[in-house]
Amino acid sequence: MGDNTAATGYLVDALTVLRECGDQAATAEVLGSLADMAHTLGDSAMGARLFGAAHAIRQAISTSHQELAVEDYERILRQMREAAGDEVFDAAWAAGAAAPTDDIVRETAVLKELASAAPRDPRDVEIERVTGLTAGDLEIVRLFVGGRTNQEIADTLSISLEAATAHVGRLYAKLGVGSRAGVTAYAFKHGIV
């Protein structure tokens, strides 16, 4: 019905409950829905990561998508790959498939914040268009350039230290830099900070 904030909140809450109940098949389905939502909210890399995690769960329990959902799933994957780029998409998918499910569940909390964010600043929309970064990437870049450690980023975003470290690592790769100074230079060059 177009209410991304409510939908994301319900999905994240449902994922937590399903994980506690041990319902792997439903966990994979909800992760898939959250992956689609991440892409809708502008974070295709996060979407690929969540789809990778859902795929790994499905493989572990020897199940697949419902037949009616396959066409939508393939369409969303194509859109996500195009938005993120092959290299970022493949790396995010692999990281999601390899990550412990409990870590993935904790990471989805960031989607609640992304969905409930205030109306987007047009400058950020343009920066995202030009750089290929997502709204989530911009937030992490700004925290990182502001001198926050990975632990402080994790605390701010309510995610695990491992998830924050992974996000920062993905940013290094996405920006083509190898240091905090490189991220800072990129951020200033593109008007992110």
C-alpha positions in Angstrom: 0.0 0.0 0.0 3.0 2.2 -0.3 3.9 2.6 3.4 7.5 1.5 3.3 8.0 2.5 7.0 5.3 0.2 8.3 6.0 -2.6 5.9 9.7 -2.6 6.8 8.9 -2.5 10.5 6.6 -5.5 10.3 9.0 -7.5 8.2 12.0 -6.8 10.5 9.8 -7.7 13.6 8.5 -10.9 11.8 12.0 -11.9 10.9 13.1 -11.7 14.5 10.1 -13.8 15.7 10.6 -16.4 12.9 14.3 -16.7 13.7 13.4 -17.3 17.4 10.9 -20.0 16.3 13.4 -21.7 14.0 11.1 -21.5 10.9 13.9 -21.5 8.3 11.6 -21.5 5.2 9.6 -18.5 6.4 12.9 -16.8 7.5 14.1 -17.1 3.9 10.8 -15.7 2.5 10.9 -12.7 4.8 14.6 -12.1 4.1 13.6 -12.0 0.4 10.9 -9.5 1.1 13.4 -7.3 3.0 15.9 -7.7 0.2 13.3 -6.3 -2.2 12.6 -3.5 0.3 16.3 -2.6 0.7 16.5 -2.3 -3.1 13.3 -0.1 -3.1 14.8 2.1 -0.4 18.0 2.6 -2.5 20.4 0.0 -1.0 20.8 -2.6 -3.7 24.0 -4.0 -2.1 22.1 -4.6 1.1 19.3 -6.2 -1.0 21.9 -8.5 -2.6 23.3 -9.4 0.8 19.9 -10.3 2.1 19.0 -12.3 -1.0 22.3 -14.2 -0.6 21.4 -15.1 3.0 18.0 -16.2 1.9 19.4 -18.3 -0.9 21.9 -20.0 1.6 19.0 -20.9 3.9 16.9 -22.3 1.1 19.9 -24.5 0.0 20.5 -25.7 3.5 16.9 -26.9 3.9 16.5 -28.0 0.2 13.7 -25.7 -0.7 13.1 -23.2 -3.4 10.8 -20.2 -4.2 7.2 -20.7 -4.7 6.6 -21.2 -8.5 4.5 -18.0 -8.8 7.3 -16.0 -7.2 10.2 -17.0 -9.4 9.5 -14.5 -12.2 9.3 -11.6 -9.7 12.4 -12.8 -7.9 14.4 -12.9 -11.2 13.2 -9.5 -12.2 14.2 -8.0 -8.9 17.6 -9.7 -9.0 18.2 -8.2 -12.5 17.3 -4.7 -11.3 19.4 -5.1 -8.2 22.4 -6.3 -10.1 22.0 -3.4 -12.6 21.8 -0.8 -9.7 24.6 -2.2 -7.7 26.9 -3.3 -10.5 28.2 -6.9 -11.0 31.2 -6.7 -8.7 29.3 -5.1 -5.7 26.3 -7.4 -6.3 28.4 -10.6 -6.4 30.4 -9.6 -3.3 27.3 -8.7 -1.3 25.5 -11.9 -2.3 28.5 -14.0 -1.3 28.9 -12.1 2.0 25.2 -12.6 2.8 25.4 -16.3 1.9 28.4 -16.8 4.2 27.2 -14.7 7.1 25.6 -16.3 10.2 21.8 -15.8 10.0 21.7 -14.2 13.4 24.0 -11.5 12.1 21.9 -10.9 9.0 18.8 -10.6 11.2 20.5 -8.0 13.4 21.6 -6.1 10.2 18.1 -5.7 9.0 17.4 -3.2 11.8 19.1 -0.5 9.7 16.3 -0.9 7.1 13.8 0.5 9.7 15.8 3.6 10.0 16.3 3.9 6.2 12.5 3.5 5.6 11.5 6.0 8.3 14.1 8.6 7.2 12.8 12.1 6.6 12.2 13.2 3.1 15.4 13.0 1.1 17.7 15.9 0.5 17.8 16.6 -3.2 21.6 17.0 -3.0 21.8 13.5 -1.6 19.6 12.1 -4.4 22.0 13.7 -6.9 25.1 12.5 -5.1 23.7 8.9 -5.2 22.9 9.2 -8.9 26.4 10.5 -9.7 28.4 8.2 -7.5 26.2 5.0 -7.4 26.2 5.1 -3.6 23.1 4.4 -1.7 21.5 6.4 1.2 22.9 3.9 3.6 26.4 4.3 2.1 26.2 8.0 2.5 25.2 7.7 6.1 28.2 5.4 6.8 30.6 7.6 4.8 29.5 10.6 6.9 29.9 8.8 10.2 33.3 7.4 9.0 34.6 10.8 7.8 33.3 12.3 11.0 36.0 10.2 12.8 33.7 7.4 14.1 35.2 4.1 14.7 33.6 0.9 13.4 32.3 0.3 16.9 30.7 3.8 17.0 29.2 3.3 13.6 27.8 0.0 14.8 26.3 1.6 17.9 24.8 4.5 15.9 23.2 2.2 13.4 22.2 -0.5 16.0 24.1 -3.2 14.1 26.9 -5.6 15.1 30.6 -4.6 15.0 31.0 -7.3 12.3 28.2 -5.8 10.2 29.7 -2.2 10.5 33.1 -3.5 9.6 31.7 -5.3 6.6 29.8 -2.1 5.5 33.1 -0.1 5.8 35.0 -2.8 3.8 32.3 -2.7 1.1 32.6 1.1 0.9 36.4 0.9 0.5 35.8 -1.5 -2.5 33.0 0.5 -3.9 34.9 3.8 -3.7 38.2 2.2 -4.9 40.1 3.4 -1.9 42.2 1.6 0.8 42.2 4.0 3.7 40.2 6.4 5.9 42.0 9.2 4.1 40.8 7.8 0.7 37.2 7.7 1.9 37.6 11.3 3.3 39.1 12.6 0.0 36.3 10.9 -2.0 33.6 12.4 0.3 35.0 15.9 -0.1 35.5 15.6 -3.8 31.8 14.5 -4.3 30.3 16.9 -1.8 29.1 14.1 0.6 30.4 16.1 3.6 
